[in-house]
Each structure stands twice: as structure tokens, then as C-alpha cells.
Amino acid sequence: MVTERKREIIEKYEVLLDKALKEDPEGGHDSAYHDFKKECSDNGYVGELQQQMWQSIVKRVDINNRK
């Protein structure tokens, strides 16, 4: 259950970050990260886990944009 929720958040913000970066290459990262941090905190994902999740999202977006 917990893993499924983490996956949902990662997949959601993968799409949102990609869209935000396309609309605003300079500030899109910051706006998406702010929303991501709030959602993670609301779900109890804080600290190192939150950072690992964000790094996973950024890596996925970077890989998808290279294709």
C-alpha cells in the first residue's frame, strides 16, 4: 500500500515536472518541487525518502527527454 502510494506520487510528478519544464524551463523545476514537497509531507514522506523520490522523478524526466 505504501509503495503503491509512493509510485503514484512519483508518476504524477514525473508528468507535472516534464510539463512545467516545457512551459517554463527556468522556473518550472521550482514550482513542481514546491508542490511535490507539500504532497510528500501530507503523506508522511519526509527527509531522505522525499529526496530519493524527487531524484527518481528528475532522473525519469531527464531520460524521457533524451529519447
Sequence and secondary structure as in RCSB ss.txt:
>XXXX:A:sequence
MVTERKREIIEKYEVLLDKALKEDPEGGHDSAYHDFKKECSDNGYVGELQQQMWQSIVKRVDINNRK
>XXXX:A:secstr
 HHHHHHHHHHHHHHHHHHHHHH TTTHHHHHHHHHHHHHHHTT  HHHHHHHHHHHHHHHHHHHH 
